């Protein structure tokens, strides 16, 4: 009995079966992979929806972003102007300000209550010590920012927001 495939060499038959095998394996892997991918994406979407639904106040903490635009130490006084910009997606309320003289660790202003709101994509100027002269305590020398004890130092200015975020910068008096 004569072999039906005798006119085709063995080499050609094996190549056809390898191609068919590769296509079958590719079909199986791609179908299983797509099922796993879409189930995973559905699970992540459901988790994200559930998280945003139940924890709105905690999500707003991460959306709050306030930056310092400018800090001005007014010469011949102990007043300070702090310009802030809200670049976040929620309104921010600055509740407290603390100022520390870095080189001596002297607290210049400790937990000063300000309660100033900064609207979304807006800026706000906070002026300390303008009216009652009790927010900032400069106890050495002339009690002004242009005194040599204060003018040659750096100050760490820290803000606390009503949502619990803590924002800080370092500034020093210029041209005072």
N, C-alpha and C positions, 0 to 999 in steps of 0.2 A: 504494500500500500504506500502510496506516495504521499508525502507531507504536502499539505495545502500551502504552507508558507515557505516552501522550499525555493521559490523564486525570489523571496526577500531575504536579504542577509540578516543575521541575528542582531547585528548592531543597529539597524534601522528600527526593528521592532522594540527594542529596549528604549530607545529615545522617545518613541511615541508614548510608551507607558509612563515614562518619567514626566513628560509634559502633562499628561492626563492626571497623574498623581499629584503633581504640584498644583494644578488648577483646583482639584478637589480639596486639598489641604488649605489652600488660600480661601476658598469659599467657606469652609468650616470655621477657620480662624476669624475671618472678617465678620461673619454672622454672630459668633459668640462675643467677639470684641465689641461690636456695636450694641448688643444687648446690655453688656456690662457698662459701657460708657453712658448709655441713655438712662439706665437705672441709677447710676451714680449721680448724674446731673440732676435728675428728679429729686433725689435725696438731699443734695446740697441746696437746691432751690427751696424745698420744704423746710429745711432747717433754718435757712436765712429768713424766710417769711415768718416762721414761728418766733425767732429771736427778735426780729424788729417789732413784732406785735406785742410781745410781753415785756420788753425791757426798754421802753422809750426813753426814760430818764437817764439810764446808763449809756444809751447810744448818743444822747446829746452831749455828754461829757467829751466824747471823742470828736465831735463835730465843732467844738469850740476852739477857736484859734485867734488869739489876740497877740499883736506884736507892738513893740515900742518903736515909735517913729522918731521921737526926739525927747531929750531930757534937758531942761534949761535950769541952771542954778542962777537965780537972779542976784546980780551984784548989789552990794550995800544993804542987802536984806538976808533973811534966812528962808525966803520963799523958794519953792521949787515948782516948775511946770513940767508935767509929764503928758506927752501926746501919744495916744494909743490908737491903733487901727484894728478893727475887727475884720479879719480875712476869712473867718469861718462861715458856717452856714446856719448858725443859731445866734440869737442875741446874747450878749454877755453882760454880766453885772459884776463890776469890781467891788468887792466888799472890804478888803483890808490892804494896806500898804505898809511894808517894813523897809527901812533904809539902814544899812550897816556900813560904817567906815571900815574898809577892808584892812588897812595896815595896822590899826589899833584894836579892831573888833569892837569899837564903840557903837552902840545902838543909837542912831540919830532919830529915828521915828519907829516906834514899836506898835504894831497892829493898829494903825490909824484907820478908823472906820470912815469909808468914803461913800459907799453905796451909789456908784455912778454906773449908769447903763451905757453900753456901747452897741449901737444898732448894727445890723448886718451890713457889711460893705460900707461902713462909715467910720469916722474917727471921733475921738473925744479928748478934750483937754482937761486934765485934773490939776488943780492948783492947790498945793499944800501950804498951810500956814498963812493964808492971805488975811483972814479976819481976826482970829483970836490969838495967834502966835503961840499955840500950845502943841501943834502937831509935830513940828521939828524942833529938837532941842540941841542948839549949838552952845555948849557950856564953856568953851575955852576961847580966850582972846576977845575979839570985837563982836563975837556972836553973829557974824555974817559970813557968807560964802567966800568973800574976797580976803578973808584973814589967811595968812600963810599956813596956819595949822590945817585949814580945810581945803585950800585951793590946790595944794599939791598932792591930794589923795584921790583914790578911786572909791566909789561907793557901789555897793550891791543893792539894787532896788528890786524888791520882790512884791508881786501882786498875788492875791488870792481871789478867785471868782466864786460866785454863789453856787456853781456846780461842782466846786472842789478842785479845780485846776490851779496849778501854781506856775506863775510866769516870772522869770527873773532876767535881769540884765546888769551889766556893770557900766557905770558912767563916771565921768570926772568933770569938774568945772573947767570951762574954757572961757577965755576973754573976760574974766571977772576981776 
